[in-house]
Amino acid sequence: MKIESVVVFCGSKTGRSPLYIQHAAELGKLIALLNLRMVYGGGKAGLMGAIANSVLTHGGKVMGVIPKILTEWEHQHEGLTELFVVPDMHTRKKMMYEMCDAAIVMPGGFGTLDELFEMLTWNQLKIHDKKIYVLNTEGFYNHLRLHLQHLKKEGFLYESLEERIIFCETPVEIFNKIG
């Protein structure tokens, strides 16, 4: 399947490592240069704002989807190609999934993990079959990767992890695998 649009899940905070911001900027530049549309949570803070700004700076298209309740917390980005304000988180996630051909997960908190696991669950249930690429900046997701392998080892998965989730160490590696 040709990928024209990617959803990016990431933190509304920047985290402690400067490499998180650097990878957000690199990833945003690659998304724009490859003429992919980026869909994300619509915020202007943290990694969310950094990647959106990078895509826009490099001439790319960014679609934001933010629930009304978060417009105060995450402060929606006003400079996007399009911004959709939706009633709730469920509507946000469903809309973001429908607008993308693949997902990229960067470092983030509970919301990022929620989005990752919902997409994985929907893959398992065959609601969609979109690939999920995890940007494992400085080993951020090493513990999660081990836990997912544990789920497989203990017989709780219906298919191979590698069918749905691909761990990458750099933004360039993601796009080498997407391409």
VOKOL-588949 format. One record per residue: residue number from 1; x, y, z of N, C-alpha, C in turn. Coordinates in steps of 0.001 Angstrom, whole numbers, plus 524288, in hexadecimal, padded with zeros to 5 digits. Example, Ala and Ser with C-alpha at 12.3 -4.5 7.8 and 13.67 -1.06 7.14 Angstrom:
2
<1,<83386,7E9C6,81E78>,<8300C,7EE6C,81E78>,<83390,7F31C,81E78>> <2,<83232,7F736,81BA8>,<83566,7FBDC,81BE4>,<83264,8001E,81EBE>> 
This chain:
179
<1,<80344,7FB64,80000>,<80000,80000,80000>,<80373,804DF,80000>> <2,<8022A,80887,7FCA5>,<80503,80D77,7FC6F>,<8036F,810DB,80119>> <3,<80757,812EA,803AE>,<80655,81631,8083D>,<80661,81BEA,8069A>> <4,<801FF,81E80,80779>,<80181,8240C,80640>,<800D3,82761,80B1D>> <5,<7FF3A,824E0,80F67>,<7FE09,827B8,8142F>,<7FFC3,82484,818E8>> <6,<80279,8270B,81C8A>,<8041D,8246A,82157>,<801E0,8274F,8260A>> <7,<8002B,8244B,829DF>,<7FEAF,82698,82ED7>,<80372,8262A,83261>> <8,<8047B,82A41,8354C>,<808DD,82A45,838F0>,<806AB,82AF1,83E6E>> <9,<807F5,8273C,841D1>,<80680,8277E,84751>,<80B65,828EA,84A5E>> <10,<80B04,82CE4,84DAB>,<80F8C,82E86,850C0>,<80DCF,831FC,8553E>> <11,<81180,8334E,85895>,<81054,83637,85D47>,<80F0D,83BF2,85C70>> <12,<80BC5,83DF2,85FE6>,<80AB5,84391,86002>,<80EAD,84657,86389>> <13,<8127A,84353,86557>,<816FE,8456C,86829>,<81BD1,843E0,86505>> <14,<82041,84654,86620>,<824F6,84540,86309>,<8283D,840D2,86542>> <15,<82763,83F67,86A28>,<82AA7,83B6C,86C8C>,<82FF2,83DA7,86E13>> <16,<83338,83A5F,8704E>,<83843,83C30,87257>,<83CA1,83C3D,86E57>> <17,<83C9F,838A3,86ABB>,<840F9,83842,8670B>,<84056,83C20,8628C>> <18,<84476,83F14,8614E>,<84431,84295,85CC4>,<8438A,83F9C,857A2>> <19,<844D8,83A8A,857A3>,<8444C,83775,852D9>,<83E93,836AF,8515C>> <20,<83AFD,836ED,85523>,<83570,83671,853DB>,<833C6,83ADA,8502C>> <21,<83540,83F9D,85173>,<833F4,84420,84E2D>,<836C9,843C2,848E9>> <22,<83BB2,8422D,84915>,<83EBA,841A9,84444>,<83C2A,83DA8,8409B>> <23,<83A92,83937,842B8>,<837FC,83547,83F80>,<832B7,8373E,83D80>> <24,<82FE9,83A4E,840AB>,<82AF3,83C8A,83ED9>,<82BE1,84014,83A26>> <25,<82FF6,84348,83A6E>,<8313B,846CA,83614>,<832DD,843B5,8313C>> <26,<83612,83FB5,831F0>,<837BF,83C76,82D80>,<83327,83998,82B0F>> <27,<82FE5,8375D,82E55>,<82B61,8347A,82C66>,<827B2,83816,8296F>> <28,<826C8,83CB5,82B8D>,<82370,8407C,828DE>,<8258B,84200,8238D>> <29,<82AA7,842D3,82342>,<82D1A,8442E,81E43>,<82C6C,83FBF,81A52>> <30,<82D42,83AE6,81C04>,<82CA2,8366A,8187F>,<826FF,835D6,8169C>> <31,<82358,8369B,81A22>,<81DD5,83640,818A2>,<81C9F,83A3A,81460>> <32,<81E82,83F02,81509>,<81D8D,8431D,81122>,<8205A,841EE,80C06>> <33,<82551,8405E,80C55>,<82856,83F53,80790>,<82620,83AC4,8046B>> <34,<823CA,83703,80722>,<82174,83287,80475>,<81BD6,83399,802CD>> <35,<81A1D,83875,8039E>,<814E5,83A30,8020E>,<8108E,836E9,80491>> <36,<8116F,83569,80972>,<80D6B,832A9,80C64>,<80A43,8369E,80F83>> <37,<8055E,83591,8102E>,<80222,838D4,81393>,<802C5,836C0,81920>> <38,<8039D,83A38,81CDA>,<803FA,83892,8224F>,<7FEE8,839C8,82521>> <39,<7FCFA,835DF,827F2>,<7F86F,8366D,82B50>,<7FA6A,835CA,830DA>> <40,<7F8AE,83913,83468>,<7FA66,83899,839D9>,<7F658,83B29,83D5E>> <41,<7F780,83B5F,84264>,<7F3C8,83D26,8464A>,<7F288,842E8,8467E>> <42,<7F4FC,84622,84339>,<7F377,84B98,842B4>,<7F5C1,84F6C,8469E>> <43,<7F918,84D9A,84A3A>,<7FB48,8511C,84E27>,<8000A,85418,84C39>> <44,<80134,8586C,84EF5>,<805CE,85B7C,84D7A>,<80A4C,85ACF,85151>> <45,<80969,857EA,85599>,<80D6B,85745,8599F>,<8106A,85229,858DC>> <46,<814F5,851DB,85B4C>,<817FB,84D09,85B8A>,<819B1,84AEA,85648>> <47,<81A30,845C2,8560F>,<81BC3,84332,8512D>,<817A1,843EC,84CFD>> <48,<812B7,8444B,84EA3>,<80E7E,84527,84ADB>,<80F6E,84A38,847D5>> <49,<8107E,84E56,84AA2>,<81175,8535A,84812>,<8166C,85353,844E3>> <50,<81A75,850AF,846E8>,<81F81,8508E,84428>,<81F0F,84DD6,83EE0>> <51,<81C69,84971,83EBB>,<81C0E,846A5,839B9>,<81872,8498A,835F6>> <52,<8142C,84BB2,837F0>,<810A8,84EB1,83486>,<81385,8535B,8322F>> <53,<8166B,8562D,83563>,<81956,85AB2,83377>,<81D57,8591E,82F5D>> <54,<81FE6,854B8,8302E>,<823D0,852F2,82C6F>,<8215B,8518C,82731>> <55,<81D05,84EB7,8274E>,<81A56,84D63,82265>,<818CC,85268,81F90>> <56,<8167A,8560C,8225A>,<814B4,85AEF,81FF9>,<81943,85E2C,81DE8>> <57,<81D82,85E78,820E5>,<82224,8616D,81F42>,<82452,85F59,81A22>> <58,<823D1,85A48,81957>,<825EC,857D7,8149E>,<821D1,85728,81052>> <59,<81D85,85A0A,810CF>,<819A4,85A36,80CA1>,<815C1,855C1,80C97>> <60,<8154B,852D8,810D9>,<811B4,84E6E,8110C>,<80C49,84FEE,812EF>> <61,<808CA,84C0B,812BF>,<8035E,84CBF,8146D>,<8028C,84A05,819A5>> <62,<7FFF5,84CD0,81D3A>,<7FEFC,84AB9,82274>,<7F938,84B5B,823CF>> <63,<7F6DF,846EA,82529>,<7F172,846D0,826DD>,<7F158,845AF,82CAF>> <64,<7EEFF,84915,82FBD>,<7EE8D,8484D,83558>,<7E90C,846C2,836D6>> <65,<7E8A7,8434C,83AB9>,<7E391,841A8,83CBF>,<7E3E2,84207,842B0>> <66,<7E0ED,8459B,844EC>,<7E154,84688,84A8C>,<7DBDE,846B8,84CF9>> <67,<7DB2D,84410,8515F>,<7D624,8446A,85414>,<7D582,849C7,856A0>> <68,<7D0BF,84B8E,856DA>,<7CF93,850B6,85915>,<7D212,85159,85E7A>> <69,<7D1C6,84D45,861B7>,<7D3D2,84D9E,8670D>,<7D9B5,84EAC,86726>> <70,<7DC89,84CF7,86323>,<7E235,84DA2,8631D>,<7E402,852BF,860A5>> <71,<7E06C,855B3,85E7E>,<7E20F,85AA6,85C23>,<7E44D,85E4D,8604C>> <72,<7E2C6,85D87,86528>,<7E4E4,860B5,86968>,<7EA17,85E81,86B61>> <73,<7EA99,8595B,86BA1>,<7EF54,856DB,86DB1>,<7F3CA,856E0,869CE>> <74,<7F2A9,854CC,86526>,<7F6CE,85424,86140>,<7F747,858E8,85DBE>> <75,<7F3A0,85C81,85E31>,<7F3B3,86144,85B12>,<7F464,85FF5,85551>> <76,<7F00C,85FA3,8529F>,<7F036,85E13,84D26>,<7F3D0,8618B,849F5>> <77,<7F632,85F15,8462A>,<7F9CC,861AF,84294>,<7F682,864C9,83EB3>> <78,<7F78D,869B9,83E3F>,<7F461,86D1C,83ADB>,<7F656,86D56,8353B>> <79,<7FAFD,86B48,8341E>,<7FD30,86BE5,82EED>,<7FCE5,8670D,82B7D>> <80,<7F962,86373,82CB2>,<7F91C,85E82,829D6>,<7F64F,85F11,8249C>> <81,<7F72A,85B4C,8213A>,<7F45D,85B15,81C48>,<7EE85,85AAD,81D58>> <82,<7ED22,85737,8210B>,<7E7BA,8569E,822CC>,<7E7C4,8550C,82880>> <83,<7E3F7,856F8,82B70>,<7E354,8557D,830E7>,<7DDA6,85412,831C7>> <84,<7DCCB,84F67,833C9>,<7D78E,84D9B,8350D>,<7D706,84D7F,83AFB>> <85,<7D331,85049,83D12>,<7D1F8,85014,8429F>,<7CD50,84C6A,84324>> <86,<7CE2D,84823,84614>,<7CA38,84405,84682>,<7C842,843BD,84C21>> <87,<7C3CD,84115,84CF3>,<7C179,8411B,85233>,<7C475,83E09,85662>> <88,<7C740,839DD,854EB>,<7C9AB,8369B,858F7>,<7CE4E,83384,856CD>> <89,<7D10C,830CD,85A61>,<7D5B5,82DCC,858F5>,<7D471,82950,8553D>> <90,<7D009,826BE,855FA>,<7CEA1,8225B,85299>,<7CDF1,8242B,84CF4>> <91,<7CB55,82894,84C4E>,<7CA9A,82AC6,84710>,<7CFE5,82C3D,844C0>> <92,<7D348,82E86,847F8>,<7D887,83013,84638>,<7DB7E,82B5E,84410>> <93,<7DBD6,82737,84731>,<7DEEC,822AC,84598>,<7DCA5,8202A,840B0>> <94,<7D78F,81F7F,84084>,<7D515,81D0F,83BEE>,<7D627,8204C,836FE>> <95,<7D5AE,8255F,83776>,<7D697,828CB,832F8>,<7DC4B,82892,83134>> <96,<7DFE8,82896,834FB>,<7E574,8285A,83397>,<7E6B7,82334,830DD>> <97,<7E491,81ED3,832C7>,<7E589,819BD,8305D>,<7E375,8199E,82AC5>> <98,<7DECD,81BE7,82A09>,<7DC62,81BDF,824D9>,<7DF60,81F38,820F6>> <99,<7E225,82336,822D9>,<7E4EA,826D0,81F68>,<7EA65,824FB,81DF0>> <100,<7EC2E,82095,82013>,<7F199,81F02,81F2C>,<7F204,819BC,81C71>> <101,<7F6AA,818DB,81A34>,<7F7F7,813CF,817D5>,<7FBB9,810B5,81B43>> <102,<7FE5B,8135D,81ED9>,<80213,810E3,82275>,<802A4,81478,8272C>> <103,<804D5,81244,82B6B>,<8058D,8154F,8302F>,<80B45,8155D,831BF>> <104,<80CEE,819C5,833EF>,<81224,81A4C,8362E>,<81166,81BE9,83BDA>> <105,<813EB,81911,83F62>,<81380,81A27,844F7>,<818C4,81C11,846EB>> <106,<818D7,820BE,84902>,<81D88,82309,84B53>,<81D11,822C2,8513E>> <107,<82113,82450,85423>,<8208B,82477,859D3>,<81BEB,827CE,85B87>> <108,<8197F,8261D,85FBF>,<81507,828EF,861D6>,<81318,8265F,866C8>> <109,<80EC6,82841,868C4>,<80CA2,82657,86DB2>,<807EC,822D3,86CF5>> <110,<8043C,82337,87099>,<7FFA7,81FCD,8709B>,<7FC86,82030,86B8B>> <111,<7FBB8,824EB,8699A>,<7F8A8,82593,864D7>,<7FB2F,822DE,86036>> <112,<8004D,82358,85FCA>,<8032B,820D7,85B87>,<802AA,81AEA,85BE5>> <113,<80345,818DC,860A0>,<802BA,81333,86162>,<7FD28,81165,86048>> <114,<7F950,8147F,861DE>,<7F3D7,81340,860CD>,<7F2F4,812C4,85AED>> <115,<7F4F2,81688,85804>,<7F43B,8167A,85253>,<7F708,811D6,84FE1>> <116,<7FBBA,810BB,851A4>,<7FEA4,80C37,84FB2>,<7FB9E,80730,850AA>> <117,<7F9E9,8065C,85584>,<7F74F,80171,856CF>,<7F1F6,800F7,8543D>> <118,<7EF3A,80541,85393>,<7EA3C,804E1,850D5>,<7EB24,80350,84B29>> <119,<7EF14,80591,848A6>,<7F039,80411,8433D>,<7F1DC,7FE5C,842E7>> <120,<7F52C,7FC9A,84681>,<7F6C0,7F71B,84693>,<7F206,7F389,84749>> <121,<7EE86,7F507,84ACC>,<7E9D0,7F1F0,84BBF>,<7E667,7F1C5,846DF>> <122,<7E5BB,7F63D,8445D>,<7E28B,7F65D,83F9C>,<7E508,7F31A,83B49>> <123,<7EA37,7F319,83B0F>,<7ECEA,7EFAE,83751>,<7EB9C,7E9FE,83879>> <124,<7EC1A,7E883,83D67>,<7EB23,7E31B,83EF3>,<7E590,7E176,83DA3>> <125,<7E1E3,7E50C,83E47>,<7DC63,7E3E6,83D2E>,<7DB01,7E486,83766>> <126,<7DEE1,7E5ED,8343F>,<7DE2D,7E6A4,82E93>,<7DA7F,7EB26,82D3C>> <127,<7DA33,7EEF6,830C4>,<7D73D,7F3B7,82F98>,<7DA32,7F6E0,82B82>> <128,<7DF5C,7F6A4,82BB9>,<7E2B4,7F8D7,827A8>,<7E7B6,7F5A9,82783>> <129,<7EAF8,7F6C4,823A7>,<7EFE4,7F3D0,82321>,<7F486,7F782,8224B>> <130,<7F46B,7FBE4,824DD>,<7F876,7FFDC,82423>,<7FD56,7FE81,82748>> <131,<801D1,7FF1A,824D9>,<806C5,7FE1F,8277B>,<807B9,80255,82B95>> <132,<80A5D,800C4,82FC1>,<80BAD,80450,833FB>,<81196,80457,83491>> <133,<813EC,808E3,83408>,<81993,8099D,83487>,<81A9F,80C73,839A8>> <134,<81DF7,80A34,83CE4>,<81F40,80C8B,841EC>,<824B4,80ED6,8419F>> <135,<82514,813F0,8428F>,<82A26,8168C,842B3>,<82C54,815F2,84839>> <136,<8300B,81274,848BE>,<83245,810F0,84DC8>,<836FD,8145B,84F1F>> <137,<8362F,8196D,84F51>,<83A55,81D30,85060>,<83D16,81BE3,85588>> <138,<84233,81B40,85535>,<84575,81A0D,859C7>,<84349,8159B,85D1B>> <139,<840CC,811C3,85A92>,<83EC3,80D41,85D63>,<839E1,80E5A,86092>> <140,<8371C,812A4,85F69>,<83280,8142F,86265>,<82E97,80FB9,862FA>> <141,<82DE7,80CAD,85ED6>,<82A00,80879,85EEA>,<82C58,8030D,85FC0>> <142,<83126,802A6,86196>,<8338B,7FD7E,86277>,<83062,7FA28,8664A>> <143,<82E98,7FC7C,86A99>,<82B96,7F97F,86E70>,<82666,7F7A9,86C1F>> <144,<823E4,7FB08,86919>,<81EFC,7F98B,86699>,<81FE4,7F515,862BC>> <145,<82405,7F57A,85FC4>,<82556,7F161,85BFA>,<82602,7EC16,85EBB>> <146,<828C7,7EC27,8631A>,<8297E,7E756,8661D>,<82447,7E54A,86825>> <147,<820ED,7E8C7,869DC>,<81BDA,7E70A,86BD2>,<81888,7E4BA,8676D>> <148,<818A8,7E715,862E2>,<815C3,7E4F1,85E6F>,<817CE,7DF84,85D06>> <149,<81CEF,7DED3,85D40>,<81F31,7D9A3,85C46>,<81D6F,7D5BF,86073>> <150,<81CD7,7D7A1,86544>,<81AED,7D455,86984>,<81544,7D2A5,8687D>> <151,<8120F,7D638,866A1>,<80CAA,7D4E4,86538>,<80C94,7D083,86127>> <152,<80FFE,7D0F7,85D58>,<8105F,7CCF6,8593C>,<8121F,7C7BF,85B92>> <153,<81643,7C7E6,85EB0>,<8186C,7C328,8610E>,<8145C,7C064,86471>> <154,<81124,7C36C,86729>,<80D44,7C12E,86AB5>,<8081D,7BFC2,867FE>> <155,<807EB,7C06A,862CC>,<80367,7BE9A,85FD3>,<7FEA8,7C223,85FE4>> <156,<7FF6A,7C748,86090>,<7FB02,7CADC,860B6>,<7FA25,7CDEA,85BA4>> <157,<7FD2D,7CCCD,857A8>,<7FC89,7CF93,852B0>,<7FA69,7CBD9,84E8E>> <158,<7F77C,7CDF6,84AE9>,<7F522,7CADF,846C7>,<7F879,7CA8D,841E1>> <159,<7FC47,7CDEF,8416A>,<7FFAA,7CDED,83CD5>,<80503,7CFEF,83E60>> <160,<808A7,7CF6E,83AE4>,<80DFB,7D12F,83BDC>,<80E22,7D717,83CAA>> <161,<81131,7D8C1,8406E>,<811E1,7DE5D,84155>,<813D6,7E122,83C79>> <162,<81765,7DE9B,839C5>,<819E7,7E100,83539>,<81607,7E212,830CF>> <163,<8116A,7DFA9,8310D>,<80D61,7E0A9,82D1E>,<80B2A,7E62F,82D96>> <164,<80B5C,7E85F,83245>,<808AB,7ED4B,8333B>,<80C08,7F1B3,8354D>> <165,<81038,7F083,8380D>,<81327,7F4A4,83AA7>,<818F1,7F41C,83955>> <166,<81B39,7F865,8378E>,<820A4,7F86A,835C7>,<82397,7FC88,838F4>> <167,<8277B,7FACD,83BD4>,<82AA1,7FE56,83F0A>,<82F39,80062,83BD9>> <168,<83017,8057C,83C17>,<83457,8080B,83943>,<8372E,80BB5,83D01>> <169,<83C3D,80C5E,83C14>,<83F69,80F98,83F92>,<83FE6,81542,83DC7>> <170,<83EEF,81646,838C4>,<83F6F,81B92,836AA>,<83AFB,81CBE,832EB>> <171,<839EE,821C8,831F8>,<835ED,8232F,82E1B>,<83728,8210D,828A7>> <172,<83C1A,82133,8271C>,<83D99,81F3E,821F3>,<83C5D,8196E,82174>> <173,<83D55,8166C,8258B>,<83C27,810D5,82575>,<8364B,80FE2,8248F>> <174,<83306,8130E,826F3>,<82D58,81281,82614>,<82C25,8130D,82050>> <175,<82E4A,81715,81DE0>,<82CE9,8180A,81877>,<82F89,81441,814B3>> <176,<833D5,811FE,81631>,<83616,80DBE,81313>,<8327B,80908,81332>> <177,<82FEB,80810,81790>,<82C66,80397,81803>,<8271D,804AE,81595>> <178,<82543,80990,815E3>,<82048,80AF5,81369>,<820DD,80AA3,80D83>> <179,<82541,80CB1,80B84>,<82630,80CE3,805E0>,<82744,807A1,803CA>> 
